[in-house]
Structures are given as C-alpha cells and as structure tokens.
Amino acid sequence: MKIHFGNGLKILMVLCLLWGVPSAAGAADEKAATASGAEEELAGESEEKDVGRVYLEPTVVTADRIQEPLEHVTKSVSVVTTQERDDAEQYFLPELLDDLPGVYLRRNGGPGQFSGISIRGSGTQHTQFRYNGFPLRDAADTQSTLQYFIGDLYGASNIEQVEVLKGTSSTLYGSQAMGGVVNVIPEKWVDGLGLEWRNEVGERNTFIQNGRIFYGKEDRYYLDIDPQVVTTDGENNGGPNDYYYDSLGGTIGAGLRFGPGMSVEFSSITFDSDLALSEVNPALDANGQVVKNLASEDEHRESLMTQQGLSFNHDVSAFWDYGLRGSYGRTERHYFWSDTPGDQSNYDGETTYLEMQHNLRPLDWLTVTAGADYEKSVYDGREPRNPYLGDYDPVYYNEQWDSWDAFGQIGVSLLEDALRINAGGRYTHHERFDSKTVGEFSAAYAFDTGTRIHGHTGSGYRTPSLYETYGGYLWNGQVISIGNPDLRPEESRSYELGVDQMFMDGQFTMGLTWFRTDFDDLIIFDGFANRYENASEAKAEGFESYVNVRPNKRIDFAAVYTYASSQYKEKDSDIWVRREYLPRNKASFITTVIPVEDLRASVRINWSGDRIVPLYDPSWNKVRYEEPSVVSVDAALSYAVCKWLEVWLRAENLLDKEYTESGFTMPGRWIYGGTKITF
C-alpha cells in the first residue's frame, strides 16, 4: 500500500513511530564518540580550517574495538565522514560505501530495492553490519545477513561516520565477518540545543526528509532524536506499475554520566518500509537481449527492522576500563502475493545480544582486550498451506538457538610507537554446531618518510543460518524441507600486505594493498538435491589502491581502483568458476571544488567492469550472461545562503545512461533539490 500524505503528517507519523519504540535501552561504547571530552580537545588541536571545510584527524573504533587514531591501526580500515556525505549530498549510506577501496555495492533497481555490499570479492553473506557497535542481523534471512534491509539504510542526520574493516575479522566480531565489517557510528555526547531540518525532493514524486533535535549539557547527559521519511513512486520501466518505495524510521540516542568515567547510554534504530515487488524478472529474449523487469500490481513486501541497545561504561582507572552492553533486534519481512487474505509469506527474526569487554593498559606499550558475548537467534516463518487450491490457512515454522563466545587481543607498541603488533583469538561454543577457534595477527610500521607498511592474516567462520539448517516451503499442501541439519560452518583464511605513503604534510596520500581470502565448506543450494550443502570452496584475490590530493584549500580529489578476482568450485568439480554478480574491475573518481566561499561543487565518476549474471533464456536454459561494463556520473552543487540555511541540487546518472545491474534495469537521470535548516 503506497503512502500519500502531506509533509506535516509524515513527520508526525515518524515521531509517533519513534515515541512508540520499546525503550529497552542501549548504545554502543562511549569511546566511539569522537566528540567526547578529551577527544574533542585533541581534535581541536589538530583540526585545520579551510574555506567551507574542516579537516579532523580521524579516529576509529572498529579495527580493535577501542578508540584510536586511524594512523595507528594495523588493519585495513576505510572511513566515510559526514563531510564526504555532505559534499555529495548523498544520504543513502551504501552509495557512499561504494566509493571505498575494495567495496562493491550491488543494486537491483532504484530506491529500496534489493542491495548488497561485497568486500574484496567475498559474498554479501560475509559482510557483518553493526550500528553503534551492536550487530545488525536478520535471523530469518536465508543466510542471517542484513541483505534485505540494506536498501533502507538512508543515514539519519546524526550519523558521524561509517567505518569499514576489510578482511577476515571473526576474531573480534564472530560469525559473518569473513569478508569484513561495516559499522555505522552516530554522533554522541552533544553539547547545547540543536535543530536540523533537511528536505529533499526529486523526480518520480521522490521525497526524502531528515529531522534532528538534540540537547546535551557539558558531557553530563544528552538526548538526540532523528526522524526520517523516504518515499518515491519509482521507475516503471515502461510497464503499467511503479516500483514504489515508502519508509518511515529514524534513530534515537541518549546518555547519562554518573560521574567521571561512568556512564550509561541508549540507542535505537528503526526502519518500517513497503516496496513493490517484480511481476516480470530479468531474462533473455530470443535475441540474447535482457528483458526488462516490471513491477507487480499487487505483490509487495512490508518490512520492519528495529534494534534497541543499552551500554554501561566504566573507566575504573587509567589502566582499566570495561563495558557491559546488550541489545534486542527484530526483523519482519512479509510478502503479500495478492489481495487475497492469507496469501502471504512471513519471515520474522529476533536477535538478543549481550557483551562484556575489558580493556587493560598495564604498560604504556601494552594493551590487552578481553571479552565475551552471548547471542540468541529466533526464526518464525509462515506460509499459506495450498494457495493453488484456495487453502490459505497458515503453516508456521519456529526454530531458535544460541551461542557463547570468548575473545581477546594483545596490542604492542614499540620503537616510539613506530611499530605496532596485534594478535588475538576467539573461541565459539554453539548450541548446534561443534566449537570453533579462530585467530589473527597484524602488524604495521611507520617510517619517518611518511611511509607506512602493514600486514594482516586471520581465520574466520560463518555459522549456517537457521533457514539453511531447518528451512522449507509448502508445495501442494506438503512441507518440503530444504534445510540441512548436517551442515558445517564455513571457514576462511585471509591475507593482506599493503603500503601507504604521505607527501607534503598530507596534501597528497596514496596506498596499495594486496589481499587474498580462501573459503572452505562454502554453503550453496544444491538444485538437484533440493537442499543446502557444504559443497564448494572459493577464493578471492586482488589489490585495492587509492590516491587523495588536496593541493589547496579549495580542491579535493580522490581516486580509487580495485581489482578482485573471485572464483569458486561447483559441487564435484575441480574447475574454478568466476563468481556471479561481482565485477573484477572497479574505479571511482571524486572531485570537490569550492570556487568561492559558501559554494561547493562535487562530481563523482564511477566505472564498474563487466559482470556474470545468471539469466534464463526462452527455453528455460540457465545462461551465464556477461553484463557490460558501465560508467555513471553523479554531481552535486550546494550553496550556504546564510549560517542556518543551505540549498542544493544533485543529479544521479547525470548522463542518463541506460544500463542494468544484475540484470535489473537501473533508473535514468534523477534530479534532486533540497534545503537544510540548522540552528
């Protein structure tokens, strides 16, 4: 059901939605907030103010689960900042991640449609998402990933930065981190009263609105409420129906300090969406050309993702601090196949997460991190018994399990902080599967010449999902089981070696990193056996590179290139096959210019190489179609009218290029305009 209402009512509904979110508390580690106390002071010393821009020494929390300067980490971490988001006037976070080295965004159409994030040629199921340090999961997903909700990730106004940790990271983050981790970090511990109102309108009746109101006092407490609305008619691809998408949601953050070094924080993130599904999926015609996908008149999906988290943080002394955290997340995906009551499939999941982490610094050169976590996953499913005979009585599925993990890492800093070494391990005890132990080692050395070399190796795993283990469907009233209780967890081993170079006090930086990941016991769906199997191994190898140039205060240029060769072996075969949907080559070029004070222009050029897409021909033969490479151009122009008002125009697919991704028709030129009011 599409949403059509006035702007004021939209915001009222969002506020009501957020007000009604269960207040069962949460927030991630307060040390992820770069605006807090001493960090603010340090940032103030290192910041460089340019015309219309402010550059801060970036700090990250995802690499080692503690806050540290980016230049001190021993692993590959990329960061998307608020400044970069504002330069592009782009609030769809996955689109910004697509410009990072080693990261690829796959989209099946316009706003809200299925999207996936792949890191260094790994599958989307190997990317773990986190908000404010808490894992975001869909326990009802076929692979326990967040893939069906990535299209909802329009950033709230309070997002401070997004960190991407690349390479196998199961030692610190457990299952699903075999490819990497994406951690969305909100701003916290704000001071004073602030208001923000961002309105954006675009073609095809597109409306994106972000609001923000926050209040805090001298790092004693804060409250931050950020409602959000996204709605669009979407494309119709020449058919009678639109790919509409409507989403209501936002975030809430709050914190209270009891005294020096002791605080409690709460966080919440919610998206409630409705989008059209396809009636005609991509296929090949008799001439080998792609048949356009078309939206259905009746079929649609209603989805909910919500998570609330609570954290208690205590700095016991200068040598010891710890945190206790817990979160509850729920996902709902309800597929409506027609207007007939009961003709629907429901996939609902729940995730309960508890964590304890201690950080010890007994010596200036030694840091010890130790912790444990508990996770419970619940899958509730519902299918109509036999819709072909008009029997829509629901048949229910319910499965659940839990796991306990212990993890630790030792960090050593030597030679006046020039050499840094980290080593760690994790032990996993799962209710259903055998226990698992993984580990990692990383090191980095910084020369006085501005050169930095770094290396990392680690082992990882992914526990089979509840659906892969117990899933099934109904056919003519009979339950067909496709799950496999005998599955084994997937395993991986990754390697990387890289070098970064800085010139002219950071005005020119560049880097090159080689990587390789080997996967064993990869889980696939065997169409002949009609169930999931541990049937294949895979590998991904390549390199990622970047160049950043800031010759003066008015020009910023970035170039990124990634080569990733991703292959796998099919069941009972020794032949390596190129992985579907992923390009081998990908590059982005972004230029931001400030010609005069308060005027900012940004241009993004993205090149994505050819991809292999499995499609069916008119005879229902499966064809490995080679989707052509594509170059797309986006642009944005913004002007600060006064201190509290900014206006902008932006364009996606500026050259109106006709192309497909994964066989799905992508939108043509899309023009947006908007205003942002800040007090």
Summary of the structure (lengths in Angstrom):
residues: 679
radius of gyration: 24.3
end to end distance: 35.9
largest distance: 75.6
contacts: 2403
relative contact order: 0.13
helix: 9%
strand: 60%
